[in-house]
């Protein structure tokens, strides 16, 4: 029975994301298996059978209806979207279903799995498998033998965007980076994020590691349901006290990089940014997903993917979130 329910849920997720497609709403051509709307549709019989379940599943979600109603030239990024999650409306959408590299926005799924399925009080010993040697990779500067709690690793994952913290979390929770990537993909499927495929917990570039702006909305929306996710992602700095492999005390302070949250870019009047994750690689460009709140405490999710520069990233984000208060 449980298996049948899960099968129905998966069908409903894909039905809703693929066939309804459009309410809350580059690299696709280069990917080996680019996003295909046609491949995400199901027979009419399945739609009729699951109509009631589908409506229930999508009732509290935004669904992109028609990107043609928006002006794509308002933004210079490859993709961008703005979702009113309090009112279940899409306020802006550009290429929301194009498969792109997410860079470190990947870590939203990593922390989601940790807060949803992990024990944050767990003691985690960093292993050799958590060592990241790729040039330019952002790190929490943890080392094999260090012993931290899973909760501390979440801050090391999100604030300095520590790829090593991501690998340490993955190995602790699943035994290996590969096994954790399987968990990520299973969770994405449950959420209806069918244009997504993960290969690692941190977002370092891999041809088979991609997502869409809309799928990121689905993942981020789920993550916001957990208070610990909100607590970690609203922090601008965090000091971790732990021990190294020889038992010596270590104190490390990590700082965040969201320009709105650290005061390097002015937030449009009437809005407060309270959560988010940046991401940057050469292949992904400059990326940002975040949550904002207006003066009536209504909440919004906004995402910009593949902006041409860091200032351009925030120029694009300011343009779309300004629609909330215009």
MIBA-566188 format. One record per residue (C-alpha): residue in one letter; y negated, z, x. Coordinates in pm, 1 decimal. Example, Ala and Ser with C-alpha at 12.3 -4.5 7.8 and 13.67 -1.06 7.14 Angstrom:
% MIBA-566188
<rec residuo="A" c2="450.0" c3="780.0" c1="1230.0"/>
<rec residuo="S" c2="106.0" c3="714.0" c1="1367.0"/>
END
This chain:
% MIBA-566188
<rec residuo="X" c2="0.0" c3="0.0" c1="0.0"/>
<rec residuo="X" c2="-246.8" c3="96.5" c1="274.1"/>
<rec residuo="X" c2="-174.1" c3="-231.1" c1="454.6"/>
<rec residuo="X" c2="-243.0" c3="-428.1" c1="135.5"/>
<rec residuo="X" c2="-574.5" c3="-247.8" c1="87.6"/>
<rec residuo="X" c2="-672.7" c3="-329.4" c1="445.6"/>
<rec residuo="X" c2="-579.2" c3="-695.2" c1="399.0"/>
<rec residuo="X" c2="-791.2" c3="-711.7" c1="82.3"/>
<rec residuo="X" c2="-1080.1" c3="-544.0" c1="265.4"/>
<rec residuo="X" c2="-1063.7" c3="-794.6" c1="551.0"/>
<rec residuo="X" c2="-1057.8" c3="-1085.1" c1="306.7"/>
<rec residuo="X" c2="-1351.3" c3="-935.1" c1="117.8"/>
<rec residuo="X" c2="-1549.7" c3="-889.6" c1="439.6"/>
<rec residuo="X" c2="-1498.2" c3="-1249.0" c1="543.6"/>
<rec residuo="X" c2="-1553.5" c3="-1379.4" c1="189.8"/>
<rec residuo="X" c2="-1882.7" c3="-1199.7" c1="159.8"/>
<rec residuo="X" c2="-2008.3" c3="-1286.9" c1="508.2"/>
<rec residuo="X" c2="-1895.7" c3="-1649.4" c1="491.3"/>
<rec residuo="X" c2="-1931.4" c3="-1757.2" c1="126.2"/>
<rec residuo="X" c2="-2223.0" c3="-1548.8" c1="-2.0"/>
<rec residuo="X" c2="-2376.0" c3="-1587.0" c1="342.5"/>
<rec residuo="X" c2="-2734.1" c3="-1588.0" c1="231.8"/>
<rec residuo="X" c2="-2960.3" c3="-1188.4" c1="17.5"/>
<rec residuo="X" c2="-3009.7" c3="-961.7" c1="347.3"/>
<rec residuo="X" c2="-3036.6" c3="-1187.2" c1="615.9"/>
<rec residuo="X" c2="-2790.3" c3="-2066.5" c1="2188.4"/>
<rec residuo="X" c2="-2544.7" c3="-2105.4" c1="2290.0"/>
<rec residuo="X" c2="-2313.4" c3="-2183.3" c1="2006.6"/>
<rec residuo="X" c2="-2260.2" c3="-2539.4" c1="2117.2"/>
<rec residuo="X" c2="-2159.4" c3="-2422.1" c1="2462.8"/>
<rec residuo="X" c2="-1908.4" c3="-2162.6" c1="2348.9"/>
<rec residuo="X" c2="-1543.4" c3="-2256.5" c1="2345.8"/>
<rec residuo="X" c2="-1508.1" c3="-2144.2" c1="1982.4"/>
<rec residuo="X" c2="-1857.0" c3="-2165.8" c1="1829.3"/>
<rec residuo="X" c2="-1941.6" c3="-2011.3" c1="1493.3"/>
<rec residuo="X" c2="-1831.5" c3="-2225.8" c1="1202.9"/>
<rec residuo="X" c2="-1936.9" c3="-2152.5" c1="845.5"/>
<rec residuo="X" c2="-1657.1" c3="-2370.9" c1="711.1"/>
<rec residuo="X" c2="-1392.8" c3="-2171.1" c1="896.2"/>
<rec residuo="X" c2="-1514.8" c3="-1849.4" c1="734.7"/>
<rec residuo="X" c2="-1456.3" c3="-1963.6" c1="373.6"/>
<rec residuo="X" c2="-1153.8" c3="-1884.1" c1="160.2"/>
<rec residuo="X" c2="-985.9" c3="-2053.2" c1="-138.2"/>
<rec residuo="X" c2="-1142.7" c3="-2012.9" c1="-481.4"/>
<rec residuo="X" c2="-834.8" c3="-1817.3" c1="-591.5"/>
<rec residuo="X" c2="-907.9" c3="-1550.6" c1="-330.6"/>
<rec residuo="X" c2="-1271.0" c3="-1534.3" c1="-440.6"/>
<rec residuo="X" c2="-1172.8" c3="-1482.7" c1="-803.4"/>
<rec residuo="X" c2="-905.9" c3="-1226.6" c1="-716.4"/>
<rec residuo="X" c2="-1144.5" c3="-1019.0" c1="-506.3"/>
<rec residuo="X" c2="-1472.7" c3="-1070.1" c1="-693.2"/>
<rec residuo="X" c2="-1499.4" c3="-706.1" c1="-799.8"/>
<rec residuo="X" c2="-1409.2" c3="-568.2" c1="-455.7"/>
<rec residuo="X" c2="-1645.7" c3="-815.1" c1="-289.1"/>
<rec residuo="X" c2="-1940.2" c3="-706.6" c1="-503.9"/>
<rec residuo="X" c2="-1865.6" c3="-342.6" c1="-427.9"/>
<rec residuo="X" c2="-1839.4" c3="-404.5" c1="-52.1"/>
<rec residuo="X" c2="-2166.9" c3="-596.8" c1="-32.3"/>
<rec residuo="X" c2="-2363.0" c3="-382.6" c1="-277.1"/>
<rec residuo="X" c2="-2537.7" c3="-179.4" c1="-7.0"/>
<rec residuo="X" c2="-2575.0" c3="-458.3" c1="249.3"/>
<rec residuo="X" c2="-2833.5" c3="-725.6" c1="313.2"/>
<rec residuo="X" c2="-2715.3" c3="-1085.8" c1="273.5"/>
<rec residuo="X" c2="-2909.6" c3="-1380.5" c1="417.5"/>
<rec residuo="X" c2="-2968.3" c3="-1630.7" c1="137.0"/>
<rec residuo="X" c2="-3177.4" c3="-1915.9" c1="274.1"/>
<rec residuo="X" c2="-3337.9" c3="-1930.8" c1="616.5"/>
<rec residuo="X" c2="-3543.0" c3="-2230.4" c1="502.0"/>
<rec residuo="X" c2="-3781.1" c3="-1993.4" c1="323.5"/>
<rec residuo="X" c2="-3890.9" c3="-1849.9" c1="658.3"/>
<rec residuo="X" c2="-4107.7" c3="-2014.1" c1="924.6"/>
<rec residuo="X" c2="-3889.4" c3="-2047.2" c1="1237.5"/>
<rec residuo="X" c2="-4186.8" c3="-2121.8" c1="1460.9"/>
<rec residuo="X" c2="-4318.6" c3="-1769.9" c1="1402.4"/>
<rec residuo="X" c2="-4086.8" c3="-1658.2" c1="1682.2"/>
<rec residuo="X" c2="-4003.7" c3="-1813.3" c1="2019.1"/>
<rec residuo="X" c2="-3670.7" c3="-1635.7" c1="2065.8"/>
<rec residuo="X" c2="-3345.9" c3="-1818.1" c1="1992.2"/>
<rec residuo="X" c2="-3263.3" c3="-1584.7" c1="1703.0"/>
<rec residuo="X" c2="-3443.2" c3="-1309.9" c1="1513.7"/>
<rec residuo="X" c2="-3400.2" c3="-1118.2" c1="1190.3"/>
<rec residuo="X" c2="-3550.3" c3="-832.7" c1="990.1"/>
<rec residuo="X" c2="-3355.9" c3="-637.6" c1="727.7"/>
<rec residuo="X" c2="-3485.7" c3="-388.4" c1="473.1"/>
<rec residuo="X" c2="-3184.6" c3="-156.2" c1="465.0"/>
<rec residuo="X" c2="-3341.8" c3="72.5" c1="204.4"/>
<rec residuo="X" c2="-3402.8" c3="-213.5" c1="-38.9"/>
<rec residuo="X" c2="-3116.3" c3="-443.6" c1="74.8"/>
<rec residuo="X" c2="-3347.8" c3="-737.4" c1="139.4"/>
<rec residuo="X" c2="-3392.5" c3="-982.7" c1="424.1"/>
<rec residuo="X" c2="-3754.6" c3="-1014.8" c1="531.0"/>
<rec residuo="X" c2="-3704.6" c3="-1266.9" c1="812.1"/>
<rec residuo="X" c2="-3414.5" c3="-1469.1" c1="949.1"/>
<rec residuo="X" c2="-3394.1" c3="-1732.2" c1="1221.4"/>
<rec residuo="X" c2="-3057.0" c3="-1857.4" c1="1347.2"/>
<rec residuo="X" c2="-2898.2" c3="-1533.4" c1="1226.3"/>
<rec residuo="X" c2="-2546.8" c3="-1681.3" c1="1246.8"/>
<rec residuo="X" c2="-2575.0" c3="-1851.9" c1="1584.7"/>
<rec residuo="X" c2="-2334.0" c3="-1711.2" c1="1841.3"/>
<rec residuo="X" c2="-2517.6" c3="-1577.3" c1="2143.9"/>
<rec residuo="X" c2="-2458.3" c3="-1341.4" c1="2433.7"/>
<rec residuo="X" c2="-2567.2" c3="-988.5" c1="2332.2"/>
<rec residuo="X" c2="-2602.0" c3="-836.7" c1="2682.0"/>
<rec residuo="X" c2="-2630.9" c3="-457.0" c1="2657.6"/>
<rec residuo="X" c2="-2677.4" c3="-456.6" c1="2280.2"/>
<rec residuo="X" c2="-2296.9" c3="-461.1" c1="2303.8"/>
<rec residuo="X" c2="-2325.5" c3="-88.1" c1="2371.1"/>
<rec residuo="X" c2="-2412.1" c3="-24.6" c1="2006.6"/>
<rec residuo="X" c2="-2048.3" c3="-98.1" c1="1923.6"/>
<rec residuo="X" c2="-1932.2" c3="117.8" c1="2215.7"/>
<rec residuo="X" c2="-2126.1" c3="422.2" c1="2099.8"/>
<rec residuo="X" c2="-2024.7" c3="355.6" c1="1739.0"/>
<rec residuo="X" c2="-1656.4" c3="380.5" c1="1833.1"/>
<rec residuo="X" c2="-1723.4" c3="695.4" c1="2035.5"/>
<rec residuo="X" c2="-1905.8" c3="881.5" c1="1758.6"/>
<rec residuo="X" c2="-1670.6" c3="753.8" c1="1488.0"/>
<rec residuo="X" c2="-1334.6" c3="811.9" c1="1655.7"/>
<rec residuo="X" c2="-1395.8" c3="1020.8" c1="1969.4"/>
<rec residuo="X" c2="-1433.5" c3="1392.8" c1="2037.0"/>
<rec residuo="X" c2="-1776.0" c3="1430.4" c1="2196.7"/>
<rec residuo="X" c2="-1676.2" c3="1761.5" c1="2355.5"/>
<rec residuo="X" c2="-1399.3" c3="1591.2" c1="2555.6"/>
<rec residuo="X" c2="-1415.4" c3="1636.7" c1="2931.4"/>
<rec residuo="X" c2="-1407.2" c3="1292.8" c1="3094.5"/>
<rec residuo="X" c2="-1319.1" c3="1237.0" c1="3459.0"/>
<rec residuo="X" c2="-1469.5" c3="913.1" c1="3589.0"/>
<rec residuo="X" c2="-1206.2" c3="684.4" c1="3743.2"/>
<rec residuo="X" c2="-1219.8" c3="393.2" c1="3984.9"/>
<rec residuo="X" c2="-1196.3" c3="162.3" c1="3683.9"/>
<rec residuo="X" c2="-1548.7" c3="263.1" c1="3583.1"/>
<rec residuo="X" c2="-1702.5" c3="129.9" c1="3904.7"/>
<rec residuo="X" c2="-1931.0" c3="-169.2" c1="3838.4"/>
<rec residuo="X" c2="-2011.9" c3="-387.4" c1="4138.0"/>
<rec residuo="X" c2="-2182.8" c3="-684.3" c1="3972.7"/>
<rec residuo="X" c2="-2523.2" c3="-750.9" c1="4125.6"/>
<rec residuo="X" c2="-2811.7" c3="-645.1" c1="3903.2"/>
<rec residuo="X" c2="-2595.7" c3="-442.0" c1="3664.2"/>
<rec residuo="X" c2="-2770.8" c3="-137.3" c1="3520.5"/>
<rec residuo="X" c2="-2596.6" c3="191.1" c1="3598.5"/>
<rec residuo="X" c2="-2595.6" c3="558.8" c1="3504.9"/>
<rec residuo="X" c2="-2503.4" c3="621.9" c1="3869.3"/>
<rec residuo="X" c2="-2183.5" c3="810.7" c1="3797.0"/>
<rec residuo="X" c2="-1897.8" c3="806.6" c1="4046.6"/>
<rec residuo="X" c2="-1518.3" c3="843.5" c1="4052.7"/>
<rec residuo="X" c2="-1427.5" c3="1210.2" c1="4026.8"/>
<rec residuo="X" c2="-1742.3" c3="1309.0" c1="3835.4"/>
<rec residuo="X" c2="-1660.9" c3="1515.8" c1="3526.9"/>
<rec residuo="X" c2="-1888.6" c3="1478.5" c1="3224.6"/>
<rec residuo="X" c2="-1848.9" c3="1530.1" c1="2852.5"/>
<rec residuo="X" c2="-1811.1" c3="1227.5" c1="2629.5"/>
<rec residuo="X" c2="-2142.2" c3="1321.2" c1="2469.6"/>
<rec residuo="X" c2="-2319.8" c3="1312.6" c1="2806.9"/>
<rec residuo="X" c2="-2172.1" c3="970.5" c1="2873.9"/>
<rec residuo="X" c2="-2326.9" c3="843.4" c1="2551.0"/>
<rec residuo="X" c2="-2672.9" c3="920.7" c1="2686.7"/>
<rec residuo="X" c2="-2578.6" c3="759.4" c1="3019.3"/>
<rec residuo="X" c2="-2464.2" c3="455.8" c1="2822.9"/>
<rec residuo="X" c2="-2773.7" c3="413.3" c1="2608.5"/>
<rec residuo="X" c2="-3076.6" c3="537.7" c1="2804.2"/>
<rec residuo="X" c2="-3033.8" c3="380.1" c1="3150.7"/>
<rec residuo="X" c2="-2795.0" c3="130.9" c1="2985.4"/>
<rec residuo="X" c2="-2519.6" c3="241.4" c1="3220.1"/>
<rec residuo="X" c2="-2244.8" c3="-17.0" c1="3242.3"/>
<rec residuo="X" c2="-2043.9" c3="236.3" c1="3442.3"/>
<rec residuo="X" c2="-2078.4" c3="486.5" c1="3156.9"/>
<rec residuo="X" c2="-1950.7" c3="220.7" c1="2917.2"/>
<rec residuo="X" c2="-1644.6" c3="156.5" c1="3129.7"/>
<rec residuo="X" c2="-1580.4" c3="531.7" c1="3161.5"/>
<rec residuo="X" c2="-1597.4" c3="572.1" c1="2782.7"/>
<rec residuo="X" c2="-1365.0" c3="277.0" c1="2730.8"/>
<rec residuo="X" c2="-1102.8" c3="402.1" c1="2974.0"/>
<rec residuo="X" c2="-1116.2" c3="753.1" c1="2832.3"/>
<rec residuo="X" c2="-1078.5" c3="640.6" c1="2471.0"/>
<rec residuo="X" c2="-836.7" c3="350.4" c1="2505.5"/>
<rec residuo="X" c2="-681.2" c3="370.1" c1="2853.3"/>
<rec residuo="X" c2="-842.8" c3="50.9" c1="2976.7"/>
<rec residuo="X" c2="-1144.4" c3="-172.9" c1="2925.8"/>
<rec residuo="X" c2="-919.0" c3="-440.3" c1="2775.7"/>
<rec residuo="X" c2="-765.0" c3="-203.4" c1="2521.0"/>
<rec residuo="X" c2="-1108.1" c3="-75.2" c1="2423.9"/>
<rec residuo="X" c2="-1229.4" c3="-433.1" c1="2372.6"/>
<rec residuo="X" c2="-942.2" c3="-471.4" c1="2125.0"/>
<rec residuo="X" c2="-1074.0" c3="-164.9" c1="1941.1"/>
<rec residuo="X" c2="-1422.0" c3="-318.4" c1="1937.2"/>
<rec residuo="X" c2="-1293.8" c3="-641.3" c1="1788.1"/>
<rec residuo="X" c2="-1088.9" c3="-457.3" c1="1525.4"/>
<rec residuo="X" c2="-1395.1" c3="-258.5" c1="1421.8"/>
<rec residuo="X" c2="-1608.0" c3="-573.8" c1="1409.8"/>
<rec residuo="X" c2="-1353.7" c3="-733.5" c1="1176.7"/>
<rec residuo="X" c2="-1356.3" c3="-428.1" c1="949.0"/>
<rec residuo="X" c2="-1734.4" c3="-453.9" c1="922.8"/>
<rec residuo="X" c2="-1724.4" c3="-825.5" c1="836.9"/>
<rec residuo="X" c2="-1871.1" c3="-922.7" c1="1175.3"/>
<rec residuo="X" c2="-1648.4" c3="-1229.0" c1="1198.1"/>
<rec residuo="X" c2="-1878.9" c3="-1427.0" c1="1429.5"/>
<rec residuo="X" c2="-1828.3" c3="-1168.5" c1="1703.6"/>
<rec residuo="X" c2="-1585.0" c3="-1131.4" c1="1991.9"/>
<rec residuo="X" c2="-1606.2" c3="-862.7" c1="2259.9"/>
<rec residuo="X" c2="-1449.8" c3="-863.8" c1="2605.7"/>
<rec residuo="X" c2="-1598.1" c3="-542.6" c1="2746.5"/>
<rec residuo="X" c2="-1788.3" c3="-226.8" c1="2640.8"/>
<rec residuo="X" c2="-2113.5" c3="-300.6" c1="2823.7"/>
<rec residuo="X" c2="-2214.8" c3="-663.9" c1="2771.0"/>
<rec residuo="X" c2="-2187.0" c3="-813.9" c1="3117.3"/>
<rec residuo="X" c2="-2158.5" c3="-1188.4" c1="3069.7"/>
<rec residuo="X" c2="-1826.5" c3="-1340.5" c1="2971.6"/>
<rec residuo="X" c2="-1783.1" c3="-1677.3" c1="2796.2"/>
<rec residuo="X" c2="-1567.1" c3="-1511.5" c1="2531.6"/>
<rec residuo="X" c2="-1810.6" c3="-1224.2" c1="2468.8"/>
<rec residuo="X" c2="-2056.9" c3="-1315.4" c1="2195.3"/>
<rec residuo="X" c2="-2201.2" c3="-1213.8" c1="1861.1"/>
<rec residuo="X" c2="-2471.4" c3="-1310.6" c1="1611.3"/>
<rec residuo="X" c2="-2794.3" c3="-1149.1" c1="1497.8"/>
<rec residuo="X" c2="-2640.8" c3="-1092.7" c1="1155.6"/>
<rec residuo="X" c2="-2324.0" c3="-934.5" c1="1295.1"/>
<rec residuo="X" c2="-2537.3" c3="-705.1" c1="1509.1"/>
<rec residuo="X" c2="-2713.2" c3="-595.8" c1="1190.5"/>
<rec residuo="X" c2="-2375.6" c3="-509.5" c1="1036.9"/>
<rec residuo="X" c2="-2271.8" c3="-308.3" c1="1343.8"/>
<rec residuo="X" c2="-2606.0" c3="-130.5" c1="1382.1"/>
<rec residuo="X" c2="-2618.9" c3="-53.8" c1="1010.9"/>
<rec residuo="X" c2="-2280.4" c3="115.6" c1="1035.2"/>
<rec residuo="X" c2="-2384.3" c3="308.9" c1="1344.4"/>
<rec residuo="X" c2="-2692.7" c3="447.9" c1="1168.8"/>
<rec residuo="X" c2="-2461.7" c3="631.5" c1="929.1"/>
<rec residuo="X" c2="-2377.8" c3="874.1" c1="1211.1"/>
<rec residuo="X" c2="-2631.4" c3="1142.2" c1="1299.6"/>
<rec residuo="X" c2="-2514.5" c3="1157.5" c1="1661.1"/>
<rec residuo="X" c2="-2590.7" c3="787.5" c1="1701.5"/>
<rec residuo="X" c2="-2941.1" c3="852.2" c1="1570.4"/>
<rec residuo="X" c2="-2982.6" c3="1152.0" c1="1800.2"/>
<rec residuo="X" c2="-2879.6" c3="961.9" c1="2112.8"/>
<rec residuo="X" c2="-3072.8" c3="644.1" c1="2039.4"/>
<rec residuo="X" c2="-3397.5" c3="818.5" c1="1947.0"/>
<rec residuo="X" c2="-3407.8" c3="1001.5" c1="2281.4"/>
<rec residuo="X" c2="-3641.6" c3="869.3" c1="2549.9"/>
<rec residuo="X" c2="-3504.2" c3="1095.5" c1="2823.4"/>
<rec residuo="X" c2="-3199.8" c3="1316.0" c1="2876.3"/>
<rec residuo="X" c2="-3092.1" c3="1546.6" c1="3157.4"/>
<rec residuo="X" c2="-2718.3" c3="1578.2" c1="3219.9"/>
<rec residuo="X" c2="-2568.5" c3="1867.0" c1="3415.2"/>
<rec residuo="X" c2="-2213.0" c3="1808.5" c1="3533.4"/>
<rec residuo="X" c2="-1992.1" c3="1836.3" c1="3842.6"/>
<rec residuo="X" c2="-1876.6" c3="1581.4" c1="4096.6"/>
<rec residuo="X" c2="-1523.2" c3="1533.4" c1="4225.5"/>
<rec residuo="X" c2="-1560.6" c3="1824.6" c1="4467.5"/>
<rec residuo="X" c2="-1685.6" c3="2060.1" c1="4199.8"/>
<rec residuo="X" c2="-2045.5" c3="2044.7" c1="4316.3"/>
<rec residuo="X" c2="-2313.4" c3="2060.6" c1="4045.8"/>
<rec residuo="X" c2="-2499.5" c3="1739.0" c1="3966.0"/>
<rec residuo="X" c2="-2820.3" c3="1708.4" c1="3766.6"/>
<rec residuo="X" c2="-2931.5" c3="1365.0" c1="3655.7"/>
<rec residuo="X" c2="-3212.1" c3="1258.3" c1="3423.3"/>
<rec residuo="X" c2="-3182.8" c3="927.0" c1="3240.5"/>
<rec residuo="X" c2="-3475.3" c3="751.3" c1="3073.2"/>
<rec residuo="X" c2="-3486.8" c3="488.3" c1="2800.9"/>
<rec residuo="X" c2="-3645.6" c3="145.0" c1="2816.4"/>
<rec residuo="X" c2="-3758.1" c3="57.9" c1="2462.8"/>
<rec residuo="X" c2="-4128.3" c3="-15.6" c1="2510.4"/>
<rec residuo="X" c2="-4220.6" c3="98.4" c1="2159.3"/>
<rec residuo="X" c2="-4049.5" c3="432.1" c1="2205.1"/>
<rec residuo="X" c2="-4185.5" c3="505.3" c1="2553.9"/>
<rec residuo="X" c2="-4542.1" c3="398.8" c1="2472.7"/>
<rec residuo="X" c2="-4561.2" c3="73.9" c1="2669.5"/>
<rec residuo="X" c2="-4610.4" c3="-137.6" c1="2357.1"/>
<rec residuo="X" c2="-4803.3" c3="-37.0" c1="2046.1"/>
<rec residuo="X" c2="-4602.2" c3="-20.0" c1="1725.7"/>
<rec residuo="X" c2="-4769.5" c3="-180.5" c1="1421.8"/>
<rec residuo="X" c2="-4968.1" c3="76.8" c1="1225.9"/>
<rec residuo="X" c2="-4762.5" c3="249.7" c1="958.6"/>
<rec residuo="X" c2="-4429.9" c3="209.2" c1="1139.1"/>
<rec residuo="X" c2="-4221.5" c3="438.6" c1="1356.5"/>
<rec residuo="X" c2="-3941.5" c3="307.1" c1="1577.7"/>
<rec residuo="X" c2="-3667.4" c3="569.5" c1="1580.3"/>
<rec residuo="X" c2="-3360.8" c3="398.7" c1="1726.6"/>
<rec residuo="X" c2="-3269.7" c3="94.7" c1="1929.7"/>
<rec residuo="X" c2="-3104.1" c3="-76.5" c1="2222.6"/>
<rec residuo="X" c2="-3235.6" c3="-332.0" c1="2467.4"/>
<rec residuo="X" c2="-3027.3" c3="-586.5" c1="2657.5"/>
<rec residuo="X" c2="-3095.0" c3="-834.7" c1="2934.2"/>
<rec residuo="X" c2="-2887.8" c3="-1074.3" c1="3141.6"/>
<rec residuo="X" c2="-2968.5" c3="-1417.6" c1="3279.7"/>
<rec residuo="X" c2="-2739.4" c3="-1578.7" c1="3022.2"/>
<rec residuo="X" c2="-2850.4" c3="-1366.0" c1="2725.2"/>
<rec residuo="X" c2="-3221.6" c3="-1361.0" c1="2796.7"/>
<rec residuo="X" c2="-3415.0" c3="-1062.6" c1="2663.8"/>
<rec residuo="X" c2="-3268.9" c3="-890.5" c1="2357.7"/>
<rec residuo="X" c2="-3352.7" c3="-593.1" c1="2136.9"/>
<rec residuo="X" c2="-3215.0" c3="-438.1" c1="1820.4"/>
<rec residuo="X" c2="-3386.8" c3="-138.8" c1="1666.1"/>
<rec residuo="X" c2="-3452.8" c3="64.7" c1="1354.3"/>
<rec residuo="X" c2="-3797.4" c3="141.0" c1="1213.5"/>
<rec residuo="X" c2="-3928.3" c3="359.8" c1="935.6"/>
<rec residuo="X" c2="-4240.0" c3="305.0" c1="724.7"/>
<rec residuo="X" c2="-4467.5" c3="571.4" c1="576.5"/>
<rec residuo="X" c2="-4248.4" c3="590.8" c1="265.8"/>
<rec residuo="X" c2="-3944.3" c3="665.4" c1="485.8"/>
<rec residuo="X" c2="-3787.1" c3="329.5" c1="406.0"/>
<rec residuo="X" c2="-3574.9" c3="204.7" c1="695.7"/>
<rec residuo="X" c2="-3545.7" c3="-137.7" c1="855.6"/>
<rec residuo="X" c2="-3326.9" c3="-304.0" c1="1117.5"/>
<rec residuo="X" c2="-3477.8" c3="-576.5" c1="1334.1"/>
<rec residuo="X" c2="-3316.7" c3="-787.6" c1="1603.4"/>
<rec residuo="X" c2="-3443.7" c3="-1042.3" c1="1856.3"/>
<rec residuo="X" c2="-3200.6" c3="-1237.6" c1="2075.0"/>
<rec residuo="X" c2="-3266.0" c3="-1458.8" c1="2374.5"/>
<rec residuo="X" c2="-3640.2" c3="-1417.5" c1="2412.2"/>
<rec residuo="X" c2="-3785.7" c3="-1595.9" c1="2716.9"/>
<rec residuo="X" c2="-3933.0" c3="-1285.4" c1="2885.4"/>
<rec residuo="X" c2="-3965.7" c3="-910.8" c1="2840.2"/>
<rec residuo="X" c2="-4326.6" c3="-934.6" c1="2713.3"/>
<rec residuo="X" c2="-4214.6" c3="-1223.7" c1="2493.8"/>
<rec residuo="X" c2="-3936.1" c3="-1007.5" c1="2354.0"/>
<rec residuo="X" c2="-4185.6" c3="-750.9" c1="2228.7"/>
<rec residuo="X" c2="-4429.4" c3="-1019.6" c1="2110.5"/>
<rec residuo="X" c2="-4151.2" c3="-1160.4" c1="1893.1"/>
<rec residuo="X" c2="-4041.4" c3="-819.1" c1="1769.9"/>
<rec residuo="X" c2="-4397.6" c3="-718.2" c1="1681.7"/>
<rec residuo="X" c2="-4439.4" c3="-1037.7" c1="1479.3"/>
<rec residuo="X" c2="-4134.4" c3="-975.3" c1="1265.8"/>
<rec residuo="X" c2="-4171.5" c3="-599.5" c1="1210.6"/>
<rec residuo="X" c2="-4535.0" c3="-654.5" c1="1117.9"/>
<rec residuo="X" c2="-4399.4" c3="-819.8" c1="803.1"/>
<rec residuo="X" c2="-4299.7" c3="-472.3" c1="684.0"/>
<rec residuo="X" c2="-4660.1" c3="-358.3" c1="656.8"/>
<rec residuo="X" c2="-4840.4" c3="-689.4" c1="595.9"/>
END
